[in-house]
Amino acid sequence: MKKTLFDKIWDRHVAKELSDGEVLLYIDRHLVHEVTSPQAFEGLRLQKRKVRHPELTFATTDHNVPTDSRTEITDPIAKAQVDALADNCADNNITFYGMESDKQGVVHIIGPEQGITLPGTTIVCGDSHTATHGAFGAIAFGIGTSEVEHVLATQTLRQKKPQSFKVEFTGTLQPGVTAKDMVLKLIGEIGTAGGTGCAFEFCGEAIEALSMEGRMTVCNMAIEAGARAGLIAPDQTTIDYITAEDRPFAPKDGELEKLVGYWKTLFSDKDAVFDKSITIDVNELAPQVTWGTSPGMVTDVTGSVPALDGVKEYGPDDVTNALKYMGLESGTKMTDIKVDTVFIGSCTNGRIEDLRAAAAIMKGKKVADGLRVLVVPGSEKVRYQAEQERLDRIFHEAGAQWRYAGCSMCLAMNPDKLAQGERCASTSNRNFEGRQGRGGRTHLVSPVMAAAAAIAGKFVDVRELV
């Protein structure tokens, strides 16, 4: 029987068939952070159980850490969570990258950086954007706190196999159009529930042309279309990323050679059958901007805020409520929308390639008067590399703030927040009400679109600048 890429990896990791179509799935890598892990470790203590495979668990602090300095965390709850993670990792001999580490960063960025993320593996984390790691040809998905405890205790997880959903991107991107625009377009087409119960396999010539950074951006937002996971078949681009520099946990020498042979078998068979499929041509794709309170409420930067009955995946009441919260009116041109804040960072777009692209737009220019711009590298490694390339100087000279690594303004769990009514061009992954701060208004865009908005003070078609 012909198999999809997902089938091949899934079948290899089934430890036991259970009732009701569920299986006990073996987990290769477990990533943890300070928000969803304290209760899980406490559960182990109460049951007097130990972490089954501490060498397969990796931890970092990211959600709660301040990015303006590396001083003491002032919020008592945030500090308690960070301290608890440090203590739990020490007690259980788990690799931990805290605020003082040069390897600290957003969990979904340091995984690939350190060689923890590898093709053909299963990866979980108590965070919905774990799908990011699927860019390497891995089955990666977010889990809840009780599931975190289960993986810590058994290195397995009870799961039901999702349906397969082939997402093919054909054509060639125009300059200024990016992976972020591709995935936003997908979500706009099928809605935020379009992938419910499914695992996306992203493929096609436009996907193959992406760097690993771009592929991670696409897989990162699979969850925003309702999918359980998103993955891309590994190829030479994947292998080059893993072997291009020293990644401490990546295989070496003979082990690497053996695994590369296996990785090259990880693709969907020619006649494999998918439960669902969609094809999107990117030849004429324009930069995307969200206008509402869901990633699916998105349009071309050259377009306008839609009419109340003009969005196929949302009813008039949904659109009305979204526009009321966002302070927008139907018919408003996207290029007439002014912003107060720009955020460049997150596990979606906080990698070195993203910062290079934003810096190229901002170089030699100045941020619009009164605008706040935060540029937050996704990891300390990214920060060091950006500073070696003097990207930080470009941002400083333009009038932007250069920060330490962390989740930052992606979500309101640290000091980087929007004020009531403040409008933000953000490279993050969610624009829900209050996501970046109570009453804050978020528009999702790519790094180059965010940089262009920082200079213009409003949304502009970055293709004109490129």
C-alpha positions in Angstrom: 0.0 0.0 0.0 1.3 3.4 -1.0 2.1 5.7 2.0 2.2 9.4 2.7 5.1 10.9 4.4 3.0 11.2 7.6 2.1 7.5 7.4 5.8 6.4 7.1 6.8 8.3 10.3 3.7 7.5 12.2 3.8 3.7 11.6 7.4 3.6 12.6 6.5 5.1 16.0 3.4 3.1 17.0 4.4 1.3 20.2 1.0 -0.3 20.7 -2.4 -0.4 19.0 -5.2 0.6 21.4 -9.0 0.6 21.3 -11.1 3.1 19.4 -8.5 3.7 16.7 -6.0 5.1 19.1 -2.3 4.1 19.4 0.4 4.5 22.0 2.9 6.7 20.1 6.6 6.8 20.9 8.0 10.3 21.3 11.6 11.0 20.2 12.0 14.5 21.5 10.1 16.4 24.2 10.5 20.2 24.5 9.4 22.1 27.6 9.2 25.7 28.7 8.2 27.5 31.9 4.4 27.9 31.3 3.0 24.4 30.8 5.6 22.3 32.7 5.4 23.1 36.4 2.1 21.2 37.0 3.4 18.3 35.0 6.5 17.9 37.1 4.5 18.4 40.3 2.2 15.5 39.1 5.3 13.3 38.8 6.4 14.2 42.3 3.0 13.4 43.8 3.1 10.0 42.1 6.7 9.5 43.1 7.7 8.9 39.5 10.8 10.0 37.6 11.3 11.3 34.1 11.7 8.2 31.9 14.2 9.6 29.4 15.7 12.9 30.6 18.2 12.8 27.8 15.3 13.2 25.3 13.8 16.2 27.1 15.1 19.8 26.5 14.0 23.0 28.2 14.2 26.7 27.9 12.6 29.9 29.2 10.9 32.0 26.6 7.3 33.1 27.3 7.8 35.0 30.5 11.3 36.4 30.1 11.9 40.2 29.7 13.6 41.2 26.5 14.8 44.6 27.4 17.4 43.3 29.8 18.5 40.1 31.5 17.8 41.4 35.0 15.6 39.8 37.6 12.0 39.1 36.5 9.7 41.4 38.4 6.4 39.7 37.9 6.1 37.2 40.8 4.1 34.6 38.8 6.4 34.7 35.9 9.4 34.4 38.2 7.9 31.5 40.0 7.4 29.6 36.7 10.9 30.3 35.5 12.4 29.3 38.8 10.3 26.1 38.9 11.5 25.1 35.5 15.2 25.6 36.5 14.7 23.5 39.7 12.7 20.8 37.9 15.4 20.4 35.2 18.2 20.3 37.8 16.3 17.7 39.8 15.7 15.5 36.8 19.0 16.0 34.9 17.3 17.7 31.9 19.2 19.9 29.5 18.1 23.5 30.4 18.8 26.8 28.7 17.9 29.6 31.1 18.2 33.3 30.8 21.9 33.2 31.5 22.6 30.8 28.7 23.9 31.7 25.3 21.6 29.0 23.9 18.4 30.4 25.4 15.6 31.3 23.1 12.1 30.6 21.9 11.7 26.8 22.2 10.8 26.3 18.5 13.8 28.2 17.3 16.5 26.6 19.6 15.3 23.1 18.7 16.5 23.2 15.1 19.5 25.4 16.0 20.8 22.8 18.5 20.2 19.8 16.2 17.4 18.5 18.5 14.9 18.6 15.6 15.6 15.9 13.0 13.8 14.3 10.1 11.6 11.2 10.7 11.2 11.9 14.4 8.2 12.6 16.7 8.4 15.9 18.7 6.0 17.3 21.2 5.8 20.4 23.4 3.3 22.0 25.6 2.8 24.8 23.0 0.5 24.9 20.0 3.2 26.0 17.6 5.2 22.9 17.9 4.2 22.2 14.3 7.1 24.4 13.4 9.5 21.4 13.6 7.5 19.6 10.9 9.5 21.6 8.4 12.3 19.0 8.8 10.0 16.1 7.9 9.0 15.3 11.5 5.6 14.7 13.2 5.5 17.6 15.6 2.5 18.8 17.6 1.5 20.7 20.7 0.1 18.9 23.8 -1.6 19.8 27.0 -0.2 19.9 30.6 -1.5 16.4 31.5 0.1 15.1 28.2 3.4 16.8 29.1 3.3 14.8 32.4 2.5 11.5 30.5 5.5 12.0 28.1 7.8 12.8 31.0 6.8 9.7 32.7 6.6 7.2 29.8 8.1 8.8 26.6 4.8 7.9 24.9 1.5 9.5 24.2 -2.0 8.2 23.5 -3.0 9.5 20.1 -5.5 9.1 17.3 -4.1 9.3 13.8 -5.2 12.5 12.0 -6.4 12.6 8.4 -4.0 13.6 5.7 -4.3 17.0 3.9 -2.1 17.7 0.9 -1.3 21.4 0.5 0.5 22.1 -2.7 2.0 25.5 -3.6 2.8 25.9 -7.2 4.6 28.8 -9.0 7.2 31.3 -8.0 7.0 34.0 -5.4 7.6 37.6 -6.5 10.2 39.6 -4.7 8.8 40.9 -1.4 6.3 38.0 -1.1 7.3 35.4 1.5 6.5 32.2 3.2 4.4 34.1 5.7 2.2 35.3 2.9 1.8 31.8 1.5 0.5 30.4 4.8 -1.7 33.4 5.5 -3.2 32.9 2.0 -3.9 29.3 2.8 -5.6 30.1 6.1 -7.7 32.8 4.3 -8.8 30.2 1.7 -9.8 27.3 4.0 -10.5 29.2 7.3 -9.1 28.6 10.8 -11.1 25.3 11.0 -10.2 24.1 7.5 -7.6 21.7 8.7 -9.3 20.4 11.8 -8.5 16.7 12.4 -5.8 16.7 9.8 -2.1 16.8 9.3 -0.9 19.1 6.5 1.8 17.9 4.1 3.1 21.0 2.4 4.6 20.4 -1.0 5.1 21.9 -4.5 7.7 23.9 -6.3 7.1 27.0 -4.2 7.7 25.0 -1.0 10.8 23.3 -2.4 12.2 26.8 -3.2 12.0 28.0 0.4 14.8 28.0 2.8 14.5 26.1 6.1 13.6 29.3 7.8 10.7 29.8 5.3 9.5 26.2 5.7 9.5 26.6 9.5 7.3 29.7 9.1 4.8 27.8 7.0 4.6 24.8 9.3 4.5 27.1 12.4 1.1 28.4 11.3 -0.4 25.0 10.4 -2.2 25.1 13.8 -3.8 28.4 12.8 -5.7 26.6 10.1 -6.9 24.0 12.6 -4.4 21.3 11.7 -2.8 19.0 14.2 0.5 19.2 12.5 2.2 20.3 9.3 5.2 18.7 7.7 7.5 19.0 4.6 9.5 16.2 3.1 13.2 16.5 3.9 15.6 17.2 1.0 19.1 18.5 0.4 18.1 21.9 1.8 17.1 20.1 5.0 20.4 18.1 5.1 22.5 21.2 4.4 20.8 23.1 7.3 21.5 20.2 9.7 25.1 19.8 8.6 26.1 23.4 7.8 27.3 24.2 11.2 27.9 22.6 14.6 24.6 21.6 16.1 25.4 19.8 19.4 22.6 17.2 19.3 22.7 16.5 15.6 24.2 13.1 14.4 27.8 13.1 13.4 30.1 11.1 11.0 28.9 7.5 10.5 25.7 8.0 12.4 24.9 10.9 10.2 25.6 9.0 7.0 23.3 6.2 8.1 20.5 8.6 9.0 20.8 10.6 5.8 20.1 7.4 3.9 16.9 7.0 6.0 15.9 10.6 5.6 16.0 10.3 1.8 13.2 7.7 2.0 10.9 10.2 3.8 8.5 11.4 1.1 5.0 10.5 0.0 4.8 7.7 -2.4 3.8 8.7 -5.9 0.3 7.2 -5.7 -0.3 7.8 -2.0 -3.9 8.9 -1.3 -4.7 11.9 0.8 -8.0 12.5 2.5 -8.1 16.2 1.4 -6.0 18.4 -0.9 -5.7 22.0 -2.1 -3.5 23.7 -4.6 -2.5 27.4 -4.4 -0.7 29.2 -7.2 1.7 31.8 -5.8 2.7 33.4 -9.1 0.3 36.4 -8.5 0.3 36.2 -4.7 0.4 39.6 -3.0 1.7 40.4 0.5 -1.0 39.5 3.0 -2.3 41.6 5.9 -4.9 40.5 8.5 -7.7 42.9 9.1 -9.7 41.1 11.9 -9.3 39.0 15.0 -8.4 35.7 13.4 -5.6 34.7 11.1 -8.2 33.7 8.5 -9.4 37.3 8.4 -6.8 38.3 5.8 -6.5 40.0 2.5 -4.0 41.4 0.0 -2.2 44.6 1.0 -3.6 46.0 -2.2 -7.2 45.2 -1.1 -9.6 46.7 1.4 -11.4 45.8 4.6 -14.2 43.5 3.3 -18.0 44.1 3.5 -19.9 42.4 6.3 -21.1 39.7 4.0 -17.9 39.5 1.9 -15.9 36.8 3.8 -16.8 33.3 2.8 -15.5 31.6 6.0 -17.2 34.1 8.4 -20.7 35.4 8.9 -21.8 39.1 9.0 -21.9 39.0 12.9 -18.3 37.6 13.1 -17.1 40.4 10.7 -19.0 43.1 12.5 -17.5 42.1 15.9 -14.0 41.8 14.5 -14.2 45.3 12.9 -15.6 46.8 16.0 -12.7 45.5 18.1 -10.2 46.5 15.4 -11.7 50.0 15.0 -12.0 49.5 11.2 -14.8 50.0 8.7 -15.6 48.0 5.6 -14.1 49.5 2.4 -11.1 51.0 4.1 -8.0 50.4 2.0 -5.4 48.4 3.8 -2.8 51.0 2.8 -4.7 53.6 4.6 -4.4 51.8 8.0 -1.9 53.5 10.3 0.0 51.6 13.0 1.4 52.6 16.4 3.7 49.7 17.0 5.7 47.2 14.9 6.9 43.9 16.3 9.4 41.8 14.5 10.1 38.5 16.2 8.4 35.3 17.5 8.7 31.6 16.7 7.1 32.4 13.4 9.6 35.1 12.2 12.4 35.6 14.7 15.2 33.8 12.8 18.3 35.3 11.2 16.8 35.3 7.7 13.8 37.2 9.0 16.0 39.8 10.6 18.2 40.2 7.5 15.1 40.7 5.4 13.7 43.4 7.7 17.1 45.1 8.0 17.4 45.3 4.2 14.1 47.3 4.1 15.0 49.6 7.0 18.7 50.2 6.1 19.4 54.0 5.7 15.8 54.9 6.7 14.1 56.2 9.8 11.1 54.9 11.7 8.0 57.0 11.3 7.6 59.7 14.0 6.0 58.4 17.3 6.2 54.8 16.2 7.4 52.1 18.6 9.4 49.3 16.9 10.6 46.2 18.7 13.0 43.8 17.0 13.4 40.7 19.1 15.6 37.8 17.9 14.2 34.4 18.5 17.3 33.1 20.3 20.5 34.4 21.8 22.3 32.6 19.0 20.3 34.6 16.4 21.1 37.7 18.4 24.8 37.1 18.4 24.8 36.3 14.7 22.8 39.4 13.9 25.2 41.6 15.9 28.1 40.0 14.1 26.5 41.1 10.8 25.7 44.5 12.3 22.0 44.2 11.8 21.5 45.6 15.2 23.1 48.8 14.1 20.8 49.1 11.2 17.8 48.8 13.5 19.2 51.2 16.1 20.0 53.8 13.5 16.5 53.5 12.0 15.1 54.2 15.5 14.0 50.6 16.4 14.6 48.9 19.7 17.0 45.9 19.6 16.2 43.3 22.3 17.3 40.1 23.9 15.7 36.8 22.9 12.2 35.7 24.0 8.6 35.4 22.9 8.2 39.1 23.6 5.1 40.7 22.1 3.8 37.6 20.5 1.7 37.2 23.6 0.9 39.2 26.7 2.9 37.1 29.2 5.8 39.4 29.6 6.4 43.2 29.8 6.2 43.7 26.0 2.5 44.4 25.5 0.2 46.6 23.6 -1.9 49.3 25.3 -5.7 49.6 24.9 -6.5 50.5 21.3 -2.9 50.4 20.2 -2.5 49.0 16.6 0.4 46.7 15.8 2.0 45.3 12.6 3.2 42.0 13.9 5.2 39.1 12.5 3.8 36.7 15.1 1.1 34.1 14.5 -2.1 35.1 16.2 -4.2 38.2 16.2 -6.9 37.2 18.7 -8.5 39.8 20.9 -6.1 40.7 23.7 -3.3 38.4 22.4 -0.7 41.1 22.5 -2.3 43.0 25.3 -5.8 43.9 26.6 -7.5 45.9 23.9 -4.5 45.7 21.6 -5.2 45.5 17.8 -2.9 43.1 15.9 -2.3 42.8 12.1 -0.3 39.8 11.0 2.3 40.4 8.3 5.7 39.2 7.1 9.0 40.7 8.4 9.5 42.8 5.2 5.9 44.1 5.4 6.4 44.9 9.1 9.7 46.8 8.3 8.0 48.7 5.5 5.1 49.7 7.9 7.7 50.9 10.4 9.1 53.3 7.9 5.9 54.5 6.4 3.8 54.5 9.6 1.1 52.6 7.8 0.8 49.5 5.6 2.4 49.7 2.2 3.0 47.2 -0.6 6.6 46.2 0.1 7.0 45.1 -3.5 7.2 48.8 -4.4 10.2 49.2 -2.1 11.9 45.9 -3.2 
